[in-house]
Amino acid sequence: MQDYYAVIMAGGGGTRLWPLSRQSRPKQMLRLGHRRSLFQQAVERLEGLFPPERILVVTAREQAPQLQAQAPHLLPQNFLLEPMPKGTASVVGLAATVLARQNPRSAMAVLTADHLIQNTVHFHRLLRAAYNVAQEGYLVTLGVLPTYPATGYGYIQRGEQLGEQDGLPFYRVIRFKEKPDEVTARAMIEAGGFDWNSGMFIWRVDRILEEFQRWMPDLAAILSRIGEAWGTPEGQATLEHLWPRIHPETIDYGIMERADRVAVLPAEGLGWNDVGSWDSLFEVLPQDEHGNLVLAEETSLLETRGTLLLSEQQGRLIAAIGLEDVVVVDTPDVLLICKRSQAQKVREMVKILSQSGKTHYL
């Protein structure tokens, strides 16, 4: 596996964890009850499988200094900087283009910087198995076994079993279904054969570049010109000149939903969570005897249950009386209070603030 590289996508904003997550400190930089940030955890769980020189990070230019400070052992030249966000298709394409120049035989695992994975040993096993499947020419995605009819995740429908690697079966992908309504999600779970789309992909670099040529030729042409100039005195200017011309698109819609040779490797037992809302923290962090999740220096709770209390402020007491299934996030300039059942709507609040000109709170 000397030709195997990890590519961490680390340019997102994570607006669903506002007001703790901000434009200046996006989700992947948060600790959320852990001693290390989500990004640092993403890098750490690659130890033993990928040496630092085979770990690339694609991020926004303004986020790079903080990420580099959090992972100083990674090579500075392995941080690939987007001039502006253009979607995950361009992120994957840039990394694949750079790797193709460095090592034409390379394969890449496209990973996320802002998810939690609790079972690192199984994660490594899956990535090894996926590498072997990718060597057969498949575009591989890791699927997570659904535990409830989630409407915030995409779904993958499995077809027939294609084979097995290290005791792990892999299947042909019939189709992808983006973020369904609850009725559809429930029907898919009851039918069986569906996985959540984890957003993690593994493939040979030459194969994914072939798919860009086939399904996204305009992006492929831009990436080719960027690749030709990469590492030359004109490289940065070429990137700056061409990047704004890219049409924003996700790798899921741009490639994965269209490609033919796609396989899913079920990742049951991974302990995966995309930390997509404040409510999702209850799935991965310990609670007190009343089901409260307390991430604050000092609190006093009376008849309060199933409530999240979070504050990073020193010397400030949070007192709660009679709360049930509520989210309270206290920051120096914003106090968020909402029902746990409404936590997914935080993104809508961010949009309202942006449209009303209150961007200094974002």
N, C-alpha and C positions, 0 to 999 in steps of 0.2 A: 504493500500500500504506500510505496514511496511517492506515487504520483497523485495521492489523495490530499485535497485541500479543503479547509473549512472557510466558508464565506459568511460572516455575520452581518446581517442587515440591521443597521443601528441608526437610522435616520428619522424614525417616526416621532410623533408628538405625544401620543397617548392622551388625547383630550378627555377620555372617559374617567381618568384619575385626576382631573382638575378638582380643586385648586392646588393640590400638592404638585401635580405635574404641570409645568409651564413651558412656554416657548424657550425660555432660558435654561430650564432644567426638565427635559422631557422624561417620560416614564422610565426609560432604560437606565437612567441615572439615579433612580430612587432606591432606597434600601428596603422599605416596607417591612420593618420588623426584623430584618436580617443584618448581619454585620457588614455585608457586602452589597453593592448595588446589583440590580438585575443584570446589567451589562457585565459586571465583574463575575457574577455567577455563570453567565453564558460562556465566558472565556475559561473560567476555572474547570468547568465540567468537560472541557476538551483535553485536559491534561492526561497524558498516557495514550492518547490516540493521535493527536496532531501536535507536532512541535511548534513553537512560536513562529518560526519562519514560514510555516504552511498554514497560518491563520491570517485571513484578510478581513478587514472591516470596511464596509461601505457606509458612509455617513454624510450628513450635511456639513458643509465647511465650518459653520459657526459652532457645531457640536464637537468637532474633532479635538480641540485642545483639552476639553474636560475628559473625553474618552481616553485620550492618550495618557493623561495624568492618572486615570484609574487603572490602566494596563500598560505601565511603562516598559514591560519586557517584550511587548510586541514591536516589530520593526516599524519605524515611522513610514517607510515607503509602502508598507502593507495597508495603510489607511488610504482608501480611495475616496476622494472627496467630490460629491455632487455639487455643481454650481448652484443648482436649485432642484427641488423635488419634482420628479417626473414619473413616479410610480415604480412598483417593484420590477416591472419588465426591464426598465433601463438599468436598475441596480444590478440585476442578474446579468444583463447583457454586458455591462461595463466590466464586471468581475470576470466573466467568461472570456472576454476579449483580451484582458490583461494576462490571464492565465494561459491562453492559447499562445501568446507570444513567449511567455516564460517557459512553458512546458507543453508542447502539443499533445502529449499523451495524458494530460491531467484529467482527473475527475474532481467534481466539486460537490460538497454538501452545503446547501443553502440553508442557513439557520437563522433564528431570530435572537434579538438582543434583549427582549422584554417579556419573555415567557419564563415560567417556573417549570423545572423538571426535577423530580425528587429522586428517581431511580437512575443514577448515573451509570451504574454497571450495565443495566439493560439498555440504556441509551447507546452506549458504546457497541453493544452487541448488535443493535439495530443498524447502526451506521456501518458496521463492518459487513453485515448481510446486504444492506442496500448497495454498498460499493460493488459487491459481486454481482448483484442483479443488474446494476447499471453497466457492467462490463459486457452484458449480453445485448446492449443497445436500448434498454428501456429507460424512460424517464420515470423515476421512482418518487413517490410521495409517501410520507408517513401518515397513516390514518389512526385516529384516536377513537376508541370504543365509546359511543355516546352513553351518558349516564342519565340524561334527561332531555326532553325535547327543546333544546336550545335554539333560539332564533338569531343569535349573534354570530354563529359559526356557519361556514360553508360545509356541505356534506359531499361524500364520495360514495358512489354506488359500486360495489364489487361485482365482478363477473366470475368466470371460472378460475380455479386455481391454476397458476402457470408453473409453479414449482415450489422449491423449498431451499432455504439457505440457513445453515446452522440450526436446523430444527424450526425455523420460522417460515411459515407459508407466505407466498405473495400471490396476488391476484390481478387479473386484468381489470382496468378501470372502465366501467360502462359509461359513466357520466359524472359530471360535477353539478351540484345544485347549490347555488349561492343563497345564503341566509334566508331560509324559508319562513313562512308564518308558522304559528304554533300548531295549527291543525295539520299542515303538511309535515312538519317535523315529527309530530307524534305518529303520523301514519308511516313515515319512513322507519322509525325506530321499531314499531310493531311489526313491520314487514321483515325487518332484519336485513343484513347485508349492506348496511350503510355505516360509514365512519365519519367522524368530524375531520375536516381538513385542518391539519396542524400548521400548515404554512411552511413545512420543512420539506426540501426536495433534494434528491441526489441524482446526478447524471454525469456522463462523460462530457467534457467541454466541447468536443467536436460535434456531439449529437445535439446539444442545445443550440449551438450556433447554426446547425443545419435547420433546426426548427424556426429560428429567427429568420433565416433566409426564406423559408417557405411561407410563414404566416405573418411576419412583420418585416417585409422587405425594406420599408423606408427606414425603420430603426436599424436594421442590419447594415444598410448602406452607411448610416452615420457612424455606427460602431466600427465599421471597417476603416473609415477615415481616421477616427480617433486612435484605433489600434496602430495604424501605419505611422502616426506621429508620436506614439507613446514612447517615452524615454529619450526623445530628441529635444533640442532646444525649442522646437515649435510645439511640443506636446501640450503644454498648459494652454497656450493661446488657441490651439485647435479645439481642445475640450471646451473652453469658454465660448468659442464662436459657434460650435455646432450644437451644444447641449440645449440651448433654448429652442431649437427647432424640433425637438422630440415631442411627439404627442403623448401625453400621460396615459399609462395603461398598466394594469396589473399583470403579473406573470401568469396568474390563474386564467384570466380571460384571454390574454394575448396568445398564450401558448397551450397551457395544460388542457383547457376545454376543447381545443381543436386537434391536438396531436393524436396520432393513432396508437403508437407503441408506448402506452402509459401503464404503469403497474403501481399498486398500492401495497405497502407492507404494514399490516396492522400492528399498532404499538401499544397493545394492551399491557397494563402494569407499569407504564412509564411514569405515572404520577405527574402528568402534564396539566398545566393550566395557563391560559394566556393572560391572566390577570386583567381581564377586559372590563371590569367594573369594580366599584367599591364592594359590592356584594360578593364578588368572587373571592375576596380575601378570606371569607369564612370557610372556604373549601380547603385552604392550604395552611392557615395559621391557627395556633391553639387558642382556645377560648376559656373563659373562667367557668365556674360551676353553673352560671346562669346563661351561658351561651353568649356572653359579651366578649367582643374582641377589643382589647384595650392596648392602644399604641400611643400612650401619652405618659409623661413623666409623673404626673400626680392627678389622681381622680378620686371622686367620692360618689358612689352609686347607691341609690335607694330605690328598691322595687323596679329595677331596670333589667331588661332581658333582651337578648338577641340584638344588641346594639354595638355599633362600631364607634369608638371614640379615638380619634387620632389628632395628635398635636406634636409639633417639633419645638414648641416654644418652652423655654426654661422658666421656672418659677411661676407657672400659671396653672391654677387648679381648674379642672373641668368637673363640675358637679351636675349630676343628672338624676332626676326624680321621675319615676313612673313612665320611663320611655320603653317602648317595645318595638323591635325591628326598625330601628332608625340608624342613619349614618350621620355622624358629626365629624367634620374635618375642619380643624382650626389652624389657620395660617395668619401671619402678621397683618395681611390686608384683606383677607377674604375668610368668611365663615360659611361653610356649606352645611345645610341641614336638609335631609330628605329621607323619605321612606326607603327601606332596603328594596322594596319591590319597584321603586322608581329610579334606582341607581343607574340604569342604562340610559336615562334621559339627561345625564350630566352633559353629554355631547351636545344636546339641543340647547342647553343653557349657554355653553361656550359659543355656539353659533349666534344666539341672541345678543350676547355681550359684544361680539365682533361686529354685528350689524348695527348696533346702537353706538358704536364708536368708543366703547369702554375697553379698548384693547390693552390698556396698561394693566388690567387685571388678568391678562392671559399670558 
